[in-house]
């Protein structure tokens, strides 16, 4: 998890990584990711009830500030030294470090979206003196599961803003695969299992599936398909065809995982052919769940997709003009 920081700083001969530093960094990433998600989720839950669902679907809340406070004096001292040493080498270290545990977007159960702007840098309120007076029992907090909580956090959201028309990634995909020149009306059945239950969508390619695919997709001849579940990226799967052959890929901007039925995590930006027998895909499943997957998941959180190519015979049959019969 911390390897990319090693590569970034390996050119400086005056800095030597130790196993203790790596372990501390790994613990920081896990703890800060958990507490930031909790703080942002609580913040959006507090204010989303003031707005109609239609407003939430067409706008997003910008994250104005995110503050972390260590609950333990030892953690505060270690964090202060950790940031000081690394910022002496790279002044942008704090911003890069925070990007490694912050998601680009967060969603509530009602569909409200929180966007993290690129220029946002969380604040670490390291005040060792305020922690020195704590008794031994007050040094740190314990969660319900018995896990030590290293940080407290607080998030502040701005007023909702209208969604931006972001179609650059779609244009890049079309240009990359030349689907604008060789686009064919190949039909595809998509069996979707999400919080609304089971349904079948019959779409023409190319198509973009996700939690909030841009309606502007239609300007490029792309069919948007909405997936209603908690753990699915805004733009999760792009499916297209070239010379009657179908392919699918995970956009680079997708923040959540996508696995096939063998339990393999699909690589972002890689093109996968759609098998004649179809494909089964599991969205948002944690990476640590390895091996073959089953349908025994909660579709409201982890939706399941099945891609079933429509046979050429079936396509031709539906395209033909019905032959009149004698009654």
Secondary structure as GFF3:
##gff-version 3
##sequence-region A 1 327
A	DSSP	alpha_helix	3	9	.	.	.	ID=ss1
A	DSSP	alpha_helix	19	47	.	.	.	ID=ss2
A	DSSP	three_ten_helix	48	50	.	.	.	ID=ss3
A	DSSP	alpha_helix	53	57	.	.	.	ID=ss4
A	DSSP	beta_strand	59	70	.	.	.	ID=ss5
A	DSSP	alpha_helix	73	89	.	.	.	ID=ss6
A	DSSP	alpha_helix	93	99	.	.	.	ID=ss7
A	DSSP	beta_strand	105	107	.	.	.	ID=ss8
A	DSSP	beta_strand	113	115	.	.	.	ID=ss9
A	DSSP	beta_strand	123	124	.	.	.	ID=ss10
A	DSSP	alpha_helix	128	132	.	.	.	ID=ss11
A	DSSP	three_ten_helix	136	138	.	.	.	ID=ss12
A	DSSP	beta_strand	141	142	.	.	.	ID=ss13
A	DSSP	beta_strand	148	149	.	.	.	ID=ss14
A	DSSP	beta_strand	151	162	.	.	.	ID=ss15
A	DSSP	alpha_helix	168	177	.	.	.	ID=ss16
A	DSSP	alpha_helix	179	182	.	.	.	ID=ss17
A	DSSP	beta_strand	187	194	.	.	.	ID=ss18
A	DSSP	beta_strand	197	204	.	.	.	ID=ss19
A	DSSP	beta_strand	207	210	.	.	.	ID=ss20
A	DSSP	three_ten_helix	215	220	.	.	.	ID=ss21
A	DSSP	beta_strand	223	226	.	.	.	ID=ss22
A	DSSP	beta_strand	237	242	.	.	.	ID=ss23
A	DSSP	beta_strand	245	249	.	.	.	ID=ss24
A	DSSP	beta_strand	258	260	.	.	.	ID=ss25
A	DSSP	beta_strand	272	273	.	.	.	ID=ss26
A	DSSP	beta_strand	279	283	.	.	.	ID=ss27
A	DSSP	beta_strand	304	309	.	.	.	ID=ss28
A	DSSP	alpha_helix	312	319	.	.	.	ID=ss29
###
